[in-house]
Amino acid sequence: MAKGWIGLYDVSNQRGWWLLDALVATSAVLQEITHLPPDWHGAGCLTEDVLRAIERHSSGRSIRHSAETGTGKSTLLLAHLSADHTVFAQNDRGDGDSLMRVQESHLLRRERVTFVVGPTQQTLPRHVFREPLDLVLLDGPHGFPFVELEYYFIYPHLKPGALLIVDDIDIPSVFGLFDFLRDDEMFELIDVVHQTAFFQRTVAPTFNALGDGWWLQRYNRKRHPIRDSAIVLSWKDRVKRRIPAPLKRILRRMRG
């Protein structure tokens, strides 16, 4: 057997050759996926650049368990990148046909994919994730507060080092989540391809999903208190806002 490295893969053992074979196979599948027409289904498809970015950022990672909201070309790719992929999607037959197109495609590895059909506003709260997630793509409903709802039921299950991909960040309601995540201690923004953001889960502790703690989140610490013409303050509140934060902490300690 040959010794040494090919690219990032150590081919001096059986596992190295298996990983290399898997990479070659996935690249061939991706080539087929990118040749599907842009209007393959009516719900909007990820561009070739974004699909290649998903493959690139997944390369070298062990993706045992993954999930996505919405379905399309990404599902075909993730069915090859992940050993266990869960798809939360609407039955949009006659109104986009994305689910039908995916399920009927010869490129789908059906043995690796579980479909949870219905509105994510209902299916995600009821779903039980039995294993930590290595990759998640959020591309379901984009109206407020639906993407935040999806994030809420997903983020506690992301393991350190996991990929969180958020599509359509050019939509204001989705950009709000993007803006929060790029300031949050739990995530590092590693790439943006067109309107798709790629985050990596850090080793920061998981934010308590059943508590409050808004003051612990960096996004809020940097922006509180909000100054806006719609917020009418009393003279006492205006004075409080002018007191420097270090002095406020000293005064609180003095009060006991």
N, C-alpha and C positions, 0 to 999 in steps of 0.2 A: 504494500500500500504506500502511496506517496506521502512524504513528510513535508511539513511546513504550513504556510498560510496562503490562502487565496482571498484577497480583499480583507474583510474583518473576520473571516472564518478559519479556525484552526482545523486543518484537514488531516491532522496526524492521528486522528482517532475516528471511530465509527460515527459518533455524534456530529463531528465536524463535517463529514461528508453528507450526513442527513440534512444538516442545516443548509449546506450549499445546494443540495438537490431541491429543498423546499423553496429557497430563494429563486432558483431558476424557474421552477414551476409557477410560482406566484408572479414573476415578471411576465411569463407567457400569458397567464390569465389576465393580468392588468392590460396587456397589449390588446387582447380581445375586448375587454370592457371599454377601453378608450375608443375603440372603433365602432361602438354602438352609437347611433345617431343622437344628437343633442336633445331631440324631442322623443327619446325612447319611451318616456312616459310623460304625462301632462302635469306632474307636480313639481317639475324643475329638477335638473340633474346637476350633480357636482361636476366641475370642469376637470379636464385632464390634469391640469397643474395641481389641483387639490387632491385628486386621487393619488397622484405620484408622491405628493407630500405625505399622505397617510402611509403609503408603503415605505417611504424613506424614514419617517420617524418611528415606524414599527420595526424596522430592520434591526436585528441584534437584540430585540427585547423578547422575553418569553411571555406571549399573550395567551394565557390559558383561559381567561374568562373576560368577556367583553359585552357591551350593550350599546344599542343606539335607539334613538327616537326618530321616527320617520324611516323610510326605506327607499332604496333605489340602487344605483350603481355602487354606492358605498357598501351595501349589504353583500353584493357579489364579491367584492374585494375582501371584506372583513371575514367572510365565510372561509377564506383561504388563509388569512393571517391569524385567525383565532381558533383555538380548539373547541371553544364553547361560546357561541354568540347568541345573544338574546335581542330580538327586534320588537320594539313597541310601535305599532303602526295601525292606522285606521284602515278599514276596508273601504277603499275609495274606488271600487269598481264603477265605471261610468262617470267618474269625476276625477280623472287623473290616471287611474289604473296602475299606480306604482306597485302596489302589493301584488297584483295579478302578474305584472311583467316580471317581477323578481321571482315569484314562486314558480313560474313556468320556464324560467331561463335554464338552459343546460349548463351555464356557468356556476350555478348555485350548488354548493356542497350541502345538501339537505340534512345530512347526518350530523352536521355541526351547528345547525341553526334552529332556534326555538322562536316561533312567532307568537307574540301576545297581542291579539287583535282587539282594537277598540280605542276610544279616546284616551290618551295618556293621562288626562286629568282624572280618569277613573282607574285605569289599569296599573299605573305606577304606585299609587298609595296601597293597593292590595297586594302587590308583588313582594315575594320574599326572596331576597338575594342570599343564597346559601354560601357563596364564596366571594372573597374580595375581587374587585374588578381591576383589570390591567389596562383597559382602554374603554372610553365612552365617547360617543358622538351624539351631541344634542342638535337635532335638526327636525324637531316636531313642530307643534303649533307655535307661531311667533308672536301672537298677540299678548299683551300684558294681562295677567302675570304668569302666563303659562310656561314660559321658559324658566322663570324663577321657581315655579312649582316642580318642574322636572329636575332642576338642579338640586332642590331640597331633598328629594327622595333618592337622588343618586350619590351626592357627595360623600355621605358617611361610609360608602362602600368602596371608595377609591383607595387603593393601597399606595404607599409611598413609591414614587417613580412612575405611577400610572399616567397615561395620557388622557387629557380631557380636551375634546375638540368641540368648538362652538361655531356653528355655521351661521351665515347671514348676519354678521355683526354690523352691517350697514343699516339694518332696520333699527330705529331708535330704541324700541323696547328690548331688543336683543343686545344692543350696544350698552345698555345700562348694566346688564350682567357682565359683559366683557370689561367694562370700566371698573366694576367692583373687583373682579377676579385678578386683574393685573396689579391691584394694590394689596391683595390679600396674602397673608403669610403662608397659606396652605398651597399656593400655586406660584409657578414661575412661567411667565410668558416666553415661549421658546421660538415661536414662528407665527407669522400671519401671511397667508397666501390668498390674495384677492380679498374676499369677504369671510374667510375662514381662519379662526384663531386656534393655535395649538398651545395648550398649557401642560406643564408637568407637575404632578403632585409632589410637594416637598415632604420633609419629615416633620413638619410642624404638627402639633397635636390637632386632632379633629375637633372642630368647633362644635360645642354642645348643641345638638339639634332640638333639644327639648327645653332649653333655657332661654336666657336673653343675652346679656353680655355684649350689647352693641358697642359699648365703650372699649371693649377689648379688640375690636376689629380695626385694622390700620386704616381702612377706607374711611371709617367714621371719625377716627382720631384726627386724621388730616383735615377733615372738612367741618367738624363741629366747632362752634355753632354756625349753622347756615345763616347767611345774610341775604335777605330778599325783601323787596318792597311789600310783599304780601304779609310778612311777619311784623306785627306791630308790638313794640316792646315798651314796657314801663320804664320810668327813669332809673329805677333800681336795677332793672335788667341791663340797661345800657351801661351803667356804671360797672356792673359785674363783668361785662364783656371787655372792658378796658383794663381789667386787672390781669397782669401777666400770669400765665399758667403756673410757673414756679412759686410765685407769691401766693396763689390760691392754695397750693399744696401745703405751704408753710402755715397759712391761716387755719386750714382744716386740722393740721396736727396740733396747733395751739388750742383749738377748741376741744380737743380730746377725742 
